[in-house]
Amino acid sequence: MTDSGTTLAPTHVDPELDGDHERMSHIVLEGFKPKKGDYISAGPSVVEGMVNGTAVKALCGKIWVPGRNPKKYPVCPTCKEIAEGRGWQVPAG
């Protein structure tokens, strides 16, 4: 997880979705901490998704239940562009 509360998440293969997105790691905004106040959750975490089978949503809009090692796949260029546009550090992937 990066300082901004984002996590790379692997994807499960779904034959009805675009095949290229299945071969990428996506960035999930799990939450954030404003300058003043407590951490605010933005949805299920990747770990929660993997353990409980809960769907997560990537910055690019992809929704899926994570289940693979994200380090084996390149980072989704759309997720990366969105994250970098917000000034977030993007994990190597």
N, C-alpha and C positions, 0 to 999 in steps of 0.2 A: 504494500500500500504506500502511496506517496503522501506527502504532508497535506495535500488538499483533500484527502479522504477518497482518492480514486484507487481502483484496483484493476489489474489486468485479469481478465476472466476467460477461461477456455470455453469452447462451445461444443454442444452435442450436434451430431449430424442430423439434419431434418431434410429429407429428399424434396420437400415442397419449397424450400428456401433456396436462394441463390447460392450455388456451390462455392463461389469465391469467398463469401462471408463465413462459410463453415471452415475454411482453412486459415483463419486469422484469429488472433487474440484481440478482444475488444476491451475498451476501457469503461468501467462502471463507476459512476459517481455514487458513492455509498453515503455521503453526507459531507458536512462542512462545519467549521467552527468560525462564527463571525468574530470580529475584533472584540466585541463585547458580548458575552453570553456563553451559553453552553453549546456543545456539539448538537447539530440538527441532522437527523437522519433523512436521507433522500430516497430511501427504499431499502429493500432487502440487500444484505451484503452478499458478496460472492461466497463466503464461507457458509452462510445460511443457505444459500442456493444449493451448494454442493451437499450439505448435510441433510437438509429437509426437502430437497427437490423443489425449492421455491424459484420461480422465474425472476431473473434480473433484467435490467434494461441498460444497454450500452449508450454511450453518448451519441452514436450514430442512429439510434432508434431501434436497433435489433433487440428483441426480447427472446430469451432462451433460459434453459436450466443449465448452469455450468457443470462441467464434469471432466474436463481434460486439463493436462498440464499446459498452461499458456506459454511457457518458455519454448515449446516446440514449434510455435507458429509466429509469423510476422505480425506486427501490430496493424490493426485496421487503419488504413490511411485517413478515413473520414474521422474516426475517433481521435487519431493523433492530431489532425488539423484543428479539430474543435478544442482539444485540450491545450495545444500550444497557443491557439488564439486567445485563450483565457489566461495565458501566462503560467500554466501548470507545467511542472517537470514531467516529461513522459518517460516511463521506464523503458529501457532497451528491451526489444523483443523480437 
